[in-house]
Amino acid sequence: MEKNRRNLTKLLSLGLLFPGQIAYSLTSILESIPTGNGESLLETSLSKLQDSTIDELYKKAVVIDGLIIPRGWNKESFEALAQSGYTGFSASLPSSNLKVAMEALADWRNRIEEHGDKLIYANEAEDFVQAKKENKTAVLLGFQNATMVEKSVENVDTLYNAGTRWIQLSYNQRNLLGDGCTERTNAGLSDFGVEVVERMNELGIIVDLSHCGRQTTNDGIKFSKAGVSFNHTMCEALYKNHPRSKTDEQIRAMADKGGMMGIICLGYMIGPDPGGKTTLETYVDHIDHAVKIAGIDHVGVAADFAIQGLEATGATRENWYVPRLTRFKPSYQVRWKPWIPELESPKRYLHVARVLDKRGYSTGDIEKILGQNWLRYYRETLKS
């Protein structure tokens, strides 16, 4: 604040109407005038000036969301996308079996082709660069489970040829590749799982470990020749004993091999009281911690819900919260309401950028977290 105060005084003193000592007097007066929000008029003015600068940075930045749930994509989804400032996102598609997955891939490839004025199919990193130049949004297609691989490694090739560019090895429960994060046994990757990872590396499919169990996560990092992704997760150091979080050791190991971590926006994953004591600041705390452990080049952002937000897509206590009480184990700590208000907005990452700026992140580092880090990671892992 003192630095901003000096800058404002300098700006005022440069003006013809407010030379020299008058500028200092005006600054003091602005400091003494309350605005009703707990800040002085000076603080409010500086905050607005700061936000305006970040707003301009955000417009120019590459903004990539590590995970969007695009089920029920409609007119409102496109409207939210237009507000969001997104350059691209990873789309999580239905994965129950190969037939369902192939249909979902075809549906999204068709949607992208039909809306070529708004969307670009992302096959490699440069598609995101093109999307930014053309004011469009790049879509990276993938799955939050590997059940659609079924029992054949050859199906990985089939999925790749149909447009798949990322696969999460397991969801909460065990599948044929390995254990998920709520599976009791924590057995890690199977031999089949290791074989699938090897083929994914050869083709250029991202190995994602977001919902994987502790040992499956460790094995995924170990056996993947390419850097792995935690495309939507959080820090165990800040939210103890949550099965979806990643430990400092895992975050460090991921970064050491060139991987990438997206901090999840879903409020109850960030802390136990979303919208209350768990706030936007708590979300940025997870970014801060991840950067401290992984380094500035390995941390990004990820929603884990629709672009327009959960409430906007009709989530209620009855249709969203209650079913999850039986679908997920108590260790998941599902909460209602599950969202953080600022992150519900399509402009969620503009709010994040403003907080990062206030915490002293440079403009270059803010741009890295918003999307440049994902872009770097895609360049190193995806193969056209």
N, C-alpha and C positions, 0 to 999 in steps of 0.2 A: 504493500500500500504506500509506503514512504517513497519508493521509486516512482510509482504512478503519480503521487502528489507532486514530486519535483518536475515530472514531465508536463503535468497540467500547468504548473506555474510558468514553465518555460514557454509553453504554447501561448498562454495569455500575455506574457511579456513581449512576445514577438508581434502582437497585434497593435495597430496604431492607437486604438482606443484605450488599451490597457498596458502602458509602458511601465517598466521598472517596478517600483514599490507598490504601485496600485495592483499589479498582478498578485503580489504576495498577500495583499489585504483581501482581495477577492477570494483567493484560495482559502484564507482563514474564515471568511464569512460563509463560504460554501460548506466548510467543515462543521460549522456551528448550527446549520439549519437542519432540523430533523425532517424526515419524510414519512414517518409513520410505519415504516417497515424495519425499524431498528437500525437503520443506516442514516448517515448524514447525506445531505444533498451532494456533497463531493463524492462520497463513496458510491452513491447511486449513479452519478454521472460517469464516473470512471468505469463502473461495472458495465454500463450500457456501451461505452466506447470500446471496452474490451470484447464484449459479446459481438459487436458489429465487426470487429477485425476477424474474429473466429468464424463468424457467419460467412465472410468472404473466403476465408481459407477452406471452409467446408464445401462451398460451391465448386472450388477448383480441385478438390481432393478426389482421389480414387477411393471410393467407399465400398467395401466388400463385406457382406454378412456371411459368416461361416456356416450358418444353418437356418433355413427358413422352412416351415411346414406349409406347403402350398395346396393342401387338400381343399377342394371346393373353390378353386380359383375362379374369380368372377369379375364383374365390372368394378366392384368396390376394391378388389385387389389391385387392379390397374390404377385406380384413383389414388390409393395409398402409395403405390410404387412411384407415382409422379411426384408425390410430396416428399418422399423419403430421401432423395439425393443419392440413392444406391447406384453404384456402377455395376454391381453384380452380386449374386448370392448362390450358395449351394442349396439345391432343392432336395428335400428328403422325400423319396417316393415309396409307395407300398411295396413290401418285400416278402410277403408270406410264402410265395413259391415262385418258380421261374415263370410260369404263365402270367401271373399277376404282375410281376416285375416287368416283363416284356411289354405288356399292355400299357403299363404306366409310362414306360420310356417312349413308346410310340405316341401316346397321347400328348406328352410334353414336347416331343419333337414336332408334332403337328401344330401344337399351340404356338411354338416359337416361329414356325414357318408362316402361320396365318397372321401373326402379329409382328412381322419383320420390321415394321416401323418403330417398334418399341423394344423388342427382345432380340438377343443374339444367342445362339447355341454355343456354349463354351467348350471348346475342345482342347485349348491350350491357353497359356497366360496372355498371349497377344490378343486374344478375343476380348479380354477385359479392357485392354488398352484401346482397341477399336470401339468398344461400347462407349467409353468415356468420350472419345473424339466425336462420335455420332449422336451423343445424348440418348443412348439406349441402355439397356440392362442385360448383362451377360448372365446366363443361367448354367450352372455346373450341376449335372444330374448324378444322383447317387442314392445310397440306401443306408439306413440306420441298423441294418441287420444283414447277415449273410445267409439267411435261410433260403433265399432264392438260388443260391449256388447248388442247393440240394446235395447230391452225393458225388458230383462229378466236377473235377477241376476244369474240364472242357467247357463247362457252363460259364466260367469266368470269361473266356474268349467270346462266347455268345453275347454276354452282357456288355462287354467292352465294344463289340462291333455295333451294338444297338444304341450306344451312347453313354454308357456308365463310365464315370471318371473318379468316383470315390465309393468305397464300401467300408462300413463299420463292421468289424469282425464279429461282434456279438452284441446283443442288446442286454437287458437285465438278466435274462435266463440263459442257461446253457444251450448252445446249438452244436452242430457237428464240428465246428472249428474250435470252440473253446467256451469257457465259462463267462457269464455276464456278471455285472457288479453286485447283484443281489443273490447270486447262486451260493448256497451254503458251502460247497466244497472248495471253491477257489482253486481249481485244478490247472488253470492256464491253458495254453494252446495244445490241441491234439496234433498228432502227426499230419492229419489231413489239413488242419489249420495252417501249419507251417508250409505245406505244399501250396496251399491257396495263396499265402502271402508271397511266396517266391514267384508265382505266376503273375500276381498283381504287379509286383516290381518289374517284371519283364515287359509287361504291356504298358505300364505307366498309369496304373490305377492307384489312387491315394489310399493308403492304409490308415483308416480312422479307428481310434481306440476309446472314444468318448464314454460309451456305456460298458466297456469291458471291465471284467473283474481285475483285482489287483495283479494277480499273476499273469493273466492274459495280457494286461497292459505291459507288464515287464517283458513278457515273451515277444509281444508284437514289436517293441522297440529293439529287442535283441536280434530277432530273426529278419526283420525288414532291412534290406540293403539301402533303401531310400529313407529319408526322414519321414516320420509318422505324424499324423494329425490327431490332436484332441480338438475336434472342430467346435464342440460346445461343452464346456466343462467349467470347473471352478477350483479354488485352492483349498486343499484340506487344512492347511495351516490356519485359515480364517473361518472355516466351517467344519469343525471337528466331527469325525465319525459319520459323515454322510457318504453313502456308498458311491455316489457319482463324482466325488471330488478326486483330485490327483495330488499325491504327496510331493513335497519339495524334491525328493530323490527322483521321482518319475518326471517331473517338470524339467529338472536339470538334464536327465538322461535324454529326454526328447529333444531338447535344444542342442545338446552336444552332437547329435546326428543330423542337425539341420531341420528339425521338425517345427511344428506350428501349433499354437494353442489359442482357441477362441474362447473368450470369457462369456459365459451364458447369461442372457438377460432375464431369464425366467426367475422371478423374484424369490420364490421359496427355495431355489437352489443356491441363492447367494447368502441367505440368512433366514432365521426362523420367524421373522415378523415383517414380511413384505408390505410396503406401504406404511409401516409404522416405524420401528427402530431400524428396519432393513430398508435402506434408501438408495438413491442414486449415488450418494457418497460411498455407501458400502460396496456398490458395484465397482466403482473406481478403485476402492481399496484392493479388490481382487486383481485389477489390472496392475496396480502398483506392486503388489507382492509377486505376481507372475513376472513382471519386468525385472524385479530384483533378483529372482532366481534364474530365469531363463535368458535374460538379456533383452534389450529393446527390440531386437530383430525377430523375435519369435512369439509375439503376443498380438492378438487381434480381437475382434468382436464377433458375437454370434447371438441370435435371438432365441431360437428354438420354439417359435410360434409364427403365426401368420404375420405378414408385413403390416396389416392394419391393426394388429394387437388382438389379444384374447377376447376382451370385452366386446370389441367391434364385430367379432365373428360369432357372437352369441353365447359365449361361455357363461354359464350360471353355476351356482352352487349345486343345483340338482343334476345338470347334464355334464359338468366338468369335474367338480370336486368329489362328489359322492361316488361315482364309478371308480375313481382312482384309489379310494380307500380299500377296495378289494383287489384291484389290478396290481397295486404296488404294496410291498411289504412296509410295516411301520417305520423301518429304518429310513425310508424315503422322506419322511417328515413332510408330507403333502400339506399345504396350507390353503385356506380360502380367506381372502382373495389372494391369488398367487402372484400378482404383478406389482411392479414398482411403477407408479404413475408416469413418470417421465419416459420410461422405457416402453410403455404401452403405445406411445405415439409413433407414427411412421418416421418422425424426425428424431428418433431415439438417439442416434449417434451424433447429432448436432448438440444435444444436451450433454452427452459424454465428452465431446470435444471441448465444450465450455469449461467443464470441471477440470479436465486435463490441463487446460490453459491456466486456470486459476491455481493449480498445484505446481506450476512452474515447468511443465513440459515444453520443450521447444516446438516450433511449428513443424520442423522436420520429423520429430518423434511422434507428434500427434498424427501426422499424415501416415507414418508407418503403422500405427495402431489402427487407424481407420481403414487401411486397405493395402498400403504398399508392402506390408509384411506378407499378406496372403499372396500378393502378386509375385513376390520373390520366391515364395514356397512353390507356387504353381509352375514357375519357370524351371525349378529344380526337380520337380516330380512328374509333371504331365508330359506325355510324349504325343506329338501330333500324328 
